[in-house]
Amino acid sequence: MNSFFTKIISKITGLELNDRLGNDWDGISTLGLFIRMGIWATRGLLVRWRFKGTKGLFLVGKGVTIRQAHYIQTGKNFIAQDHCEINGLSQKGLTFGDKVTIGSYAIIRPTNLYGGEAGLGLKVGNNSSIGPYGYIGCSGYIEIGDNVMISPRVSIYSENHNFEDSERPMIEQGVTRSFVKIEDDCWIAANSILLAGVTVGKGSIVAAGAVVTKDVPPFSIVAGNPAQVIKSRKA
């Protein structure tokens, strides 16, 4: 039964599920998964018309909040999991490649919900994911490459509050926008923080709980606060 369901859904969606639904998935569990995918696909059909552009399978979980969807473009097989929040209003928009997943309770926010200047936006490459409870503050531009794994509770900030004038409240001094770039094939582990102005080089790993304040060389493993290179993945 498992093989039967897998073949049908793979044919309909174009997703290769054989590797994901092996012999350890019994028929009832597999059927439950496909029912859930069907419900999510139905929700997707109800909202995808609002987007700038969508392709292929478009799955939306329960309690998902999507604002200013006409600034958002998605590739094939996009998944927004339960209770995530995606705000589209931005100068360059939000662009998601193929096979992108936004985890449950994650927040993508380029612009303040209560007004102010629109942020710059976000680009996410193919086969990349933003983990549950993540925060992507893309008021400055954030670019995430292909095959990037962002684990739960990762925070990425692309602006800093100004504080030079000690005679004025910092809340009145505005912000300086910058950028964050994560190149292809990176793993950003749980509870890590990436601050404005950094580039994480291709093939790098940011260890759990690290605070990245400066550029990470390609194929490096960094850890600590502030994050330091502890190892290279290259021999």
HELIX and SHEET records of a PDB file:
HELIX    1   1 ASN A    2  THR A   13  1                                  12    
HELIX    2   2 GLY A   27  VAL A   47  1                                  21    
HELIX    3   3 ARG A   48  ARG A   50  5                                   3    
HELIX    4   4 ALA A   69  TYR A   71  5                                   3    
HELIX    5   5 MET A  170  GLU A  172  5                                   3    
SHEET    1   A 9 PHE A  58  VAL A  60  0                                        
SHEET    2   A 9 PHE A  78  ALA A  80  1                                        
SHEET    3   A 9 THR A 101  ILE A 102  1                                        
SHEET    4   A 9 SER A 129  ILE A 130  1                                        
SHEET    5   A 9 MET A 149  ILE A 150  1                                        
SHEET    6   A 9 TRP A 187  ILE A 188  1                                        
SHEET    7   A 9 ILE A 205  VAL A 206  1                                        
SHEET    8   A 9 SER A 220  ALA A 223  1                                        
SHEET    9   A 9 GLN A 228  SER A 232 -1                                        
SHEET    1   B 7 THR A  65  ARG A  67  0                                        
SHEET    2   B 7 GLU A  85  ASN A  87  1                                        
SHEET    3   B 7 ILE A 107  ILE A 108  1                                        
SHEET    4   B 7 TYR A 135  GLY A 137  1                                        
SHEET    5   B 7 SER A 155  TYR A 157  1                                        
SHEET    6   B 7 ILE A 193  LEU A 194  1                                        
SHEET    7   B 7 VAL A 211  VAL A 212  1                                        
SHEET    1   C 6 ILE A  72  THR A  74  0                                        
SHEET    2   C 6 LEU A  94  PHE A  96  1                                        
SHEET    3   C 6 GLY A 121  VAL A 124  1                                        
SHEET    4   C 6 TYR A 141  ILE A 144  1                                        
SHEET    5   C 6 PHE A 179  ILE A 182  1                                        
SHEET    6   C 6 VAL A 198  VAL A 200  1                                        
SHEET    1   D 2 GLU A 159  HIS A 161  0                                        
SHEET    2   D 2 VAL A 175  ARG A 177 -1                                        
END                                                                             
